[in-house]
Amino acid sequence: MALADQLRLMVITDPVLLKGRDPVAVCRAAVTGGATMVQVRWKDGTPAEILELTQALVAALPVPVLVNDRVDIALAGG
């Protein structure tokens, strides 16, 4: 199966827009519902906060996790 067929639905997570909901739990539910990848988008997060969230998502999810605008964090996050 081609990669494009495997990666059909991306969830974009932004803790600001989640308004206090746990981003890992929300993304886990989205993956259960059919999401095939997750993108971390956190414009106001510090590098440490973005890395922590990225690592938590990578550990919790069986799908690829992308990091918006931060290749360094994506590489460090796993």
trRosetta pair geometry for C-beta under 8 A, 3 or more apart (Angstrom, degrees):
i j d omega theta_ij theta_ji phi_ij phi_ji
1 5 4.9 -112 178 83 97 129
1 6 5.7 112 119 -56 117 95
2 5 4.7 94 63 4 81 104
2 6 7.3 -153 98 -6 44 88
3 6 5.6 -60 -149 37 37 111
3 7 6.1 4 164 6 73 110
4 7 6.5 -66 -133 52 27 89
5 8 7.1 -2 -173 -62 34 102
6 36 6.4 174 149 -176 59 140
7 10 7.3 27 175 -64 94 92
7 36 5.0 -172 -130 115 43 123
7 37 5.2 18 -144 -21 102 127
7 64 7.1 -20 -106 33 121 128
8 34 7.9 -51 82 161 114 96
8 36 5.2 82 36 11 69 142
9 34 5.8 44 43 124 151 90
9 35 4.9 -110 106 -119 104 51
9 36 5.4 105 47 12 70 88
9 37 7.6 167 87 32 45 71
10 35 6.9 74 -135 -158 15 97
10 36 7.3 -56 -72 64 53 73
10 37 4.8 -27 -108 77 82 97
10 38 7.0 157 -162 -97 70 19
10 39 5.7 36 173 -14 117 107
10 66 7.7 -15 -147 25 126 128
11 27 5.8 164 98 -125 146 79
11 30 4.3 62 -79 144 153 158
11 31 7.6 -92 1 -55 139 67
11 35 4.4 -7 -27 -138 110 152
11 37 7.4 -172 25 95 70 47
11 38 4.9 -21 66 -113 97 74
11 39 7.1 -173 89 25 47 70
12 38 7.8 153 -91 -165 25 57
12 39 4.7 -20 -110 68 71 108
12 41 5.2 12 -177 3 100 128
12 68 7.9 51 -146 -51 102 131
13 18 6.9 14 -162 -51 85 124
13 23 5.0 100 177 -156 136 111
13 26 6.7 139 -118 91 116 120
13 27 5.7 -44 -62 -69 143 112
13 38 6.2 7 -6 -173 115 105
13 39 7.0 171 20 81 69 52
13 40 6.0 -28 67 -111 98 51
13 41 6.7 158 74 31 42 76
13 53 7.9 -157 109 168 127 129
13 57 7.7 -180 41 -93 152 143
14 17 4.3 61 79 14 105 109
14 18 6.8 178 85 -17 52 86
14 41 4.7 -40 -77 88 96 92
14 42 5.9 163 -137 -86 65 58
14 43 7.6 7 -141 1 117 83
15 18 5.3 -55 -143 33 37 116
15 23 5.6 -67 -88 -53 81 130
15 42 5.8 29 16 -113 98 114
15 45 6.9 89 31 -71 126 120
15 53 7.1 -115 -47 -100 123 151
16 19 7.8 26 161 -63 36 54
16 42 7.4 141 -9 -135 95 71
16 43 7.8 -36 2 41 141 90
16 44 6.6 76 -57 34 133 121
18 21 4.4 -114 172 54 99 92
18 22 7.8 -119 160 52 141 12
18 23 5.6 -129 -37 -81 170 79
18 26 6.1 -133 -128 -12 124 162
21 25 7.0 -114 167 71 89 110
21 26 5.4 79 128 -55 121 123
22 25 3.9 60 86 15 115 112
22 26 6.4 170 87 -14 59 84
23 26 5.6 -55 -142 39 33 112
23 27 6.1 29 160 -15 68 108
23 53 6.1 9 77 -149 147 114
23 56 7.9 97 83 93 101 128
23 57 7.3 -53 125 -72 106 108
24 27 6.0 -58 -145 41 28 106
24 28 6.1 33 154 -24 64 107
24 53 7.9 -153 -56 -151 87 71
24 56 5.2 -84 -78 142 128 115
24 57 6.1 -150 -107 -85 80 63
24 60 5.1 81 -163 30 111 169
25 28 5.6 -51 -143 34 30 114
25 29 6.5 30 156 -17 63 104
26 29 5.9 -56 -153 36 30 110
26 30 6.4 31 149 -20 64 106
27 30 5.3 -51 -146 36 37 115
27 31 6.3 38 154 -20 67 101
27 35 7.4 -98 -161 78 67 153
27 38 5.1 32 -149 -115 127 145
27 57 5.9 -3 84 -128 164 105
27 60 7.4 103 86 96 113 123
27 61 6.1 -58 132 -73 115 137
28 31 5.8 -52 -150 35 31 110
28 32 6.5 34 150 -19 63 105
28 60 5.9 -73 -76 150 109 119
28 61 6.6 -141 -92 -87 66 87
29 32 5.5 -52 -149 36 34 115
29 33 6.3 28 152 -14 64 110
30 33 5.6 -62 -150 43 31 110
30 34 7.9 -75 170 56 57 54
30 35 4.1 23 142 -7 95 141
30 38 7.4 115 84 -93 132 102
31 34 7.7 -166 -168 46 26 14
31 35 4.9 -73 -87 64 46 97
31 36 7.9 114 -130 -80 75 24
31 38 7.4 -52 -63 -50 104 112
31 61 5.6 171 -52 -141 159 104
31 62 7.0 135 176 45 144 80
31 63 5.6 -161 -121 -2 120 129
35 38 6.7 62 144 -70 133 78
35 63 6.7 -145 117 36 83 174
36 63 5.6 -179 -179 -138 36 132
36 64 8.0 23 143 31 68 90
37 63 5.2 -149 -93 157 40 114
37 64 4.6 -14 -124 68 101 92
37 65 7.3 180 -168 -82 73 29
37 66 6.5 39 165 -9 116 105
38 57 5.9 -128 94 -177 147 136
38 61 6.2 26 1 116 136 175
38 63 6.2 109 -8 92 88 115
38 64 7.4 -172 33 98 65 52
38 65 5.0 -16 71 -114 99 73
38 66 7.1 -175 94 27 47 71
39 65 7.7 154 -93 -166 26 54
39 66 4.4 -23 -109 71 76 104
39 67 7.5 166 -161 -87 64 16
39 68 5.9 70 170 -50 105 95
40 50 6.4 125 144 -159 134 88
40 53 5.9 139 -135 111 132 117
40 54 5.4 -79 -21 -84 164 85
40 57 6.7 -165 -66 15 113 157
40 65 6.6 38 -24 176 103 99
40 66 7.0 -162 19 93 71 51
40 67 4.8 -14 57 -114 111 67
40 68 6.2 -138 90 8 58 84
41 68 4.3 41 -101 4 73 150
42 45 3.6 16 137 -1 123 128
42 49 7.0 -126 137 112 150 108
42 50 5.3 -172 64 -98 128 95
42 53 6.8 104 -27 44 153 157
42 68 7.6 149 17 51 53 113
45 49 4.1 -130 -169 91 101 120
45 50 4.5 127 110 -57 130 86
45 53 7.3 -53 -154 6 162 136
46 49 4.6 95 50 6 78 103
46 50 7.0 -149 88 -4 39 86
47 50 5.8 -58 -144 39 31 109
47 51 6.1 32 157 -20 66 108
47 70 7.4 170 -122 -145 82 140
47 72 7.9 -21 -145 96 122 119
47 73 6.3 -153 -154 -78 81 117
48 51 5.7 -55 -146 38 29 112
48 52 6.3 32 155 -22 64 106
49 52 5.7 -53 -147 34 30 112
49 53 6.5 26 156 -14 64 106
50 53 5.9 -56 -149 39 31 109
50 54 6.1 33 153 -21 65 109
50 67 6.8 94 167 -151 114 120
50 70 6.2 62 135 51 151 170
50 73 5.2 -16 115 -154 114 162
51 54 5.6 -55 -144 38 30 113
51 55 6.2 29 159 -18 66 107
51 73 5.1 -128 -81 -143 77 99
51 76 5.8 -31 -130 101 116 123
51 77 5.7 -155 -146 -78 64 94
52 55 6.0 -56 -147 37 27 108
52 56 6.4 26 154 -19 62 108
53 56 5.7 -57 -148 37 31 112
53 57 6.3 28 155 -17 66 107
54 57 5.9 -58 -149 38 29 108
54 58 6.2 29 155 -19 66 107
54 65 6.2 149 -154 134 75 134
54 67 5.6 -10 -102 -83 133 121
54 73 5.8 147 -6 155 160 102
54 74 7.0 -134 -153 -101 149 44
54 76 7.9 85 89 85 140 80
54 77 3.3 -49 126 -132 125 152
54 78 7.5 163 138 34 96 83
55 58 5.7 -52 -143 37 31 111
55 59 6.2 29 157 -17 64 109
55 77 5.1 -132 -62 -146 65 79
55 78 6.3 93 -117 5 68 117
56 59 5.9 -59 -148 39 28 109
56 60 6.1 11 159 -10 64 118
57 60 5.9 -67 -139 45 28 102
57 61 5.5 -10 177 7 69 122
57 65 4.7 128 115 -115 119 147
58 61 6.9 -67 -119 46 16 89
58 65 5.1 -110 -76 25 74 142
58 77 5.7 156 -20 151 139 92
58 78 4.3 130 156 77 164 122
59 78 7.8 76 -52 55 69 160
61 65 6.5 114 64 -59 131 108
65 74 7.9 -172 108 -134 81 83
65 77 7.1 -93 99 124 126 130
65 78 8.0 42 54 81 122 86
66 74 6.8 -11 -157 -117 45 127
67 70 4.7 -66 136 67 119 94
67 71 7.5 168 77 -85 109 23
67 73 5.0 -143 163 91 164 104
67 74 4.0 -154 29 -70 117 89
67 77 6.5 124 -48 21 138 147
70 73 3.9 13 136 24 123 114
70 74 6.2 146 101 -20 72 84
71 74 5.4 -54 -146 37 35 115
71 75 6.3 34 156 -18 68 105
72 75 6.0 -57 -151 37 27 108
72 76 6.3 18 155 -10 64 112
73 76 5.6 -58 -140 45 33 107
73 77 5.6 35 159 -26 68 113
74 77 5.9 -58 -139 36 23 112
